[in-house]
Amino acid sequence: MVNFAFCCEQENELNFMKAQIEQCFLQKGITIAIRCYQSAYELERCLHCNCPDILIYNIEEQNGQIRAAAIAAKRLNKKLISIVTKSRHYSPSIEDSLLEPLYIMPEKNKRHLWAYAYRAYETFLDDENSFSYYVRPEYIHIAVKDILYFASEGRRTHVIYSDSHDTFYQKLDEIEKHIRHKNGQFLRIHKSYLVNASYISGYTRDYVALTTGEKLRISRYEYYRILNDQFRQKGQKPLPRYN
């Protein structure tokens, strides 16, 4: 079971966030544990017996004490994920890097807290060798090495892997940020394609060829340049251009 914790000075805000998260995960049939704290002191005092997996807090409250408590929690639980709110005028601290992965949720988006909570939940379920996504009524876990590429189509993303495929709802930009930390290299070649470099057998300015024989179009020179730099470092030359 994944442990959520909220730390906020305002009790009504704590109750709102707790109720929203409970309802959203209940609708998906997922059981989670939630604890609420109104001060950094309360949170830090409970870390050794109830260290959270996902911690949601305002990073500016209590003169940085909540951040300090979050860093203490991160030392105890290396997989801890932070979801934080901050004002437009907030200046990031060098200590914020100690809290990665860290999701920043604008105050105006607090009613969409569930979206940040799901993304953090998926990230926590993953390890460096797997990728998770939700298809009702459950989360699917697949090995990163088996993924050929992701293809987006409107609000949907198709994941194509070695022996099958699947479809789920998530933006390709979000997937790209998330999978960047995995054991595997994925390259963006098109606004709609994110490709596992392990399955690229060759490429031209216009497309990549996969080991399966499939060809995917490269839409922008910027994507080609990044791909070209990566493969030239490995000594792989582009395919000959032809019409």
Secondary structure as UniProt FT lines:
FT   STRAND          2..7
FT   HELIX           11..27
FT   TURN            28..29
FT   STRAND          32..37
FT   HELIX           40..45
FT   TURN            46..49
FT   STRAND          54..58
FT   TURN            59..60
FT   HELIX           61..64
FT   HELIX           65..76
FT   TURN            78..79
FT   STRAND          81..85
FT   TURN            88..89
FT   HELIX           94..99
FT   STRAND          102..104
FT   HELIX           107..112
FT   HELIX           113..125
FT   TURN            128..129
FT   STRAND          130..135
FT   TURN            136..137
FT   STRAND          138..143
FT   HELIX           144..146
FT   STRAND          147..153
FT   TURN            154..155
FT   STRAND          156..161
FT   TURN            162..163
FT   STRAND          164..169
FT   HELIX           172..179
FT   TURN            180..181
FT   STRAND          186..190
FT   TURN            191..192
FT   STRAND          193..196
FT   HELIX           197..199
FT   STRAND          200..203
FT   STRAND          207..210
FT   TURN            211..212
FT   STRAND          215..217
FT   HELIX           221..233
FT   TURN            234..235
//
